[in-house]
Amino acid sequence: MAGNGKRAPRESQADRRARTRNALLEAAARGLSTYGYANLVLERVASEAGYTRGALYHLFANKEDLALAVVQWVDETWNAEVGHLAAAQPDPVDALMEMARGHAVYCRRDVANVMMTLRVEFAGQDHPVGRAITEIVGRLEADCAALISAARSSGAIPPGPPAAVMASAYLGVVEALGIELAGHAPHDTELATRAVRGLLGLPPATPVTPVTPEPSSAPPTA
């Protein structure tokens, strides 16, 4: 009890439900990143989140329902942590660079492999999870293609392959580097920037040369 005699407000049922759901989604995202969909065990997901299997089934009907919710959750967290950084940049090249750096930071989390893992697993299959991922990736590719087209129109980047092809290449480089270099901060963001600049046909970023002080002409003091 607080010193002023007032009790802390009780957590509402909606808050408890949201907290439980988020914990289960994060645990499931880690599981999907590591094991994929076919090998995901719901009992393990519940245990790692600190809940019972019954709590999981109270919120998600089955594994497909859980995986679809995870895909949506990853999309939402990526947009909140990365997408908005790019959208805030008025210059299309700056937006592409910010997205590359932001994705590298996002990949420091242990849930970043979800989309790539599931996209590979469901390639060529007509499955609700695969369709959901295809829709998200398609939307992101279209956004990147629009940025590339705008940068070409302004002369910021040189002409080259079609914007849609460049967007696919851009996302492939950003995704692969982010996953491969996870845990190697701050080199992950630096190398992502280098790779994207090269892909877009931009010159390397000019490094900041430290200023070396000139030797003093004053006589030494005794």
C-alpha positions in Angstrom: 0.0 0.0 0.0 1.3 3.5 -0.9 2.3 5.8 1.9 -0.7 8.1 1.2 -3.1 5.2 1.9 -4.2 4.8 -1.7 -4.0 1.5 -3.5 -2.5 1.2 -6.9 -5.1 0.9 -9.6 -6.0 -2.6 -10.5 -5.1 -3.8 -14.0 -8.2 -4.1 -16.2 -9.2 -7.3 -17.9 -8.5 -5.7 -21.3 -5.0 -4.7 -20.1 -4.3 -8.2 -18.8 -5.5 -9.7 -22.1 -3.3 -7.4 -24.2 -0.3 -8.2 -22.0 -0.9 -11.9 -22.4 -1.4 -11.6 -26.1 1.8 -9.6 -26.7 3.8 -12.0 -24.6 2.5 -15.0 -26.6 3.0 -13.2 -29.9 6.6 -12.4 -29.1 7.3 -15.9 -28.0 5.7 -17.3 -31.1 7.7 -14.9 -33.3 10.9 -16.2 -31.7 9.8 -19.8 -32.3 8.8 -19.1 -35.9 12.2 -17.4 -36.5 14.0 -20.4 -35.1 11.9 -23.4 -36.1 9.6 -22.3 -38.8 5.9 -22.9 -39.0 5.9 -26.7 -39.4 8.0 -27.3 -36.3 6.4 -24.7 -34.1 5.1 -26.3 -30.9 2.3 -24.3 -29.3 2.9 -25.8 -25.8 6.5 -24.5 -26.0 5.3 -21.1 -27.1 3.0 -20.9 -24.1 5.6 -22.1 -21.7 8.3 -19.6 -22.9 5.8 -16.8 -22.6 5.0 -17.8 -19.1 1.4 -19.0 -19.7 -0.5 -22.2 -20.0 -1.6 -23.9 -23.2 -5.1 -23.0 -22.2 -4.3 -19.3 -22.1 -2.9 -19.5 -25.6 -6.0 -21.4 -27.0 -8.2 -18.8 -25.3 -6.7 -16.1 -27.6 -5.8 -18.1 -30.7 -7.9 -20.8 -32.3 -4.9 -22.8 -33.7 -1.4 -22.6 -35.0 -2.5 -20.9 -38.3 -4.4 -18.3 -36.3 -1.4 -17.6 -34.1 1.0 -17.4 -37.1 -1.2 -15.0 -38.9 -1.4 -12.8 -35.8 2.4 -13.0 -35.5 2.9 -11.8 -39.2 0.5 -8.9 -38.5 2.4 -8.1 -35.2 5.8 -8.1 -36.9 4.5 -5.9 -39.7 3.1 -3.5 -37.1 6.3 -3.4 -35.0 8.5 -3.0 -38.1 6.4 -0.1 -39.3 6.5 1.5 -35.8 10.2 1.1 -35.4 11.5 1.4 -39.0 8.8 2.4 -41.5 8.0 5.7 -39.8 11.7 6.7 -39.8 11.7 6.4 -43.6 8.3 8.0 -44.1 9.5 11.1 -42.1 12.3 11.8 -44.6 11.2 14.2 -47.3 14.1 13.1 -49.6 13.7 9.7 -51.3 17.3 8.8 -51.0 17.4 9.7 -47.3 14.3 7.6 -46.8 15.9 4.5 -48.4 19.0 5.0 -46.3 17.0 5.5 -43.1 15.1 2.3 -43.9 18.3 0.3 -44.4 19.8 1.6 -41.1 16.5 1.1 -39.2 16.1 -2.4 -40.5 19.6 -3.3 -39.3 18.7 -2.0 -35.8 15.4 -4.0 -35.9 17.3 -7.2 -36.8 19.2 -6.9 -33.5 16.0 -8.4 -32.0 15.5 -12.2 -32.0 12.2 -12.0 -34.0 13.6 -10.5 -37.1 13.8 -13.7 -39.1 10.0 -14.4 -39.1 9.2 -13.0 -42.5 12.2 -14.5 -44.3 11.7 -17.9 -42.6 8.0 -18.1 -43.4 8.4 -16.7 -46.9 10.9 -19.5 -47.8 8.8 -22.1 -46.1 5.6 -21.2 -47.9 7.1 -20.4 -51.3 5.0 -21.8 -54.1 2.2 -22.8 -51.7 -1.3 -21.4 -51.5 -1.5 -20.9 -47.7 -3.1 -18.1 -45.7 0.2 -17.3 -43.9 2.1 -17.3 -47.2 -0.5 -15.0 -48.8 -0.3 -12.6 -45.8 3.5 -12.3 -46.2 3.3 -11.9 -49.9 0.8 -9.0 -49.5 3.1 -7.3 -46.9 6.3 -7.8 -49.0 4.4 -6.6 -52.2 3.3 -3.4 -50.4 6.8 -2.7 -49.2 8.3 -3.3 -52.6 5.9 -0.9 -54.2 6.8 1.8 -51.6 10.5 1.3 -52.3 10.0 1.3 -56.1 8.2 4.7 -55.7 11.1 6.1 -53.7 13.6 4.8 -56.3 11.5 6.3 -59.2 11.3 9.7 -57.3 15.1 9.7 -56.7 15.7 9.0 -60.4 13.3 11.7 -61.5 15.3 14.2 -59.4 18.6 13.0 -60.7 19.7 11.9 -57.2 20.4 8.4 -58.4 21.4 7.3 -61.9 19.1 5.3 -64.3 19.3 1.5 -64.3 17.1 -1.5 -64.1 13.3 -1.0 -63.7 12.4 0.5 -60.3 10.4 -2.6 -59.3 13.5 -4.8 -60.0 15.7 -2.4 -58.0 13.2 -2.4 -55.1 13.4 -6.2 -54.9 17.2 -6.1 -55.0 17.2 -3.3 -52.4 15.0 -5.3 -50.0 16.9 -8.5 -50.6 20.2 -6.7 -49.6 18.7 -5.0 -46.6 17.1 -8.1 -45.3 20.0 -10.4 -45.8 22.5 -8.0 -44.3 20.3 -7.3 -41.3 20.0 -10.9 -40.5 23.6 -11.9 -41.2 25.0 -9.0 -39.1 22.6 -9.2 -36.2 24.5 -8.7 -33.0 27.4 -6.8 -34.7 26.4 -3.2 -33.8 27.4 -0.6 -34.9 28.9 -2.3 -38.0 25.5 -3.6 -39.1 24.1 -0.1 -39.8 27.4 1.1 -41.4 27.6 -1.8 -43.7 24.0 -1.7 -44.6 24.5 1.9 -45.6 27.5 1.1 -47.7 25.7 -1.8 -49.5 22.6 0.3 -50.3 24.6 3.2 -51.6 26.5 0.8 -54.0 23.3 -0.8 -55.1 21.7 2.5 -55.9 24.7 3.7 -57.8 25.7 6.4 -55.2 29.3 7.2 -54.4 30.5 6.1 -50.9 29.7 8.4 -48.1 32.6 10.8 -47.5 34.3 9.9 -44.3 35.0 12.6 -41.8 38.7 13.3 -41.7 40.0 14.1 -38.2 41.7 17.4 -38.1 45.4 17.1 -37.0 46.5 20.2 -35.0 49.5 22.0 -36.5 52.6 22.0 -34.4 53.0 25.1 -32.4 55.6 27.6 -33.4 56.0 29.0 -29.9 59.3 28.1 -28.2 59.0 25.4 -25.5 58.6 26.6 -22.0 61.2 25.9 -19.4 
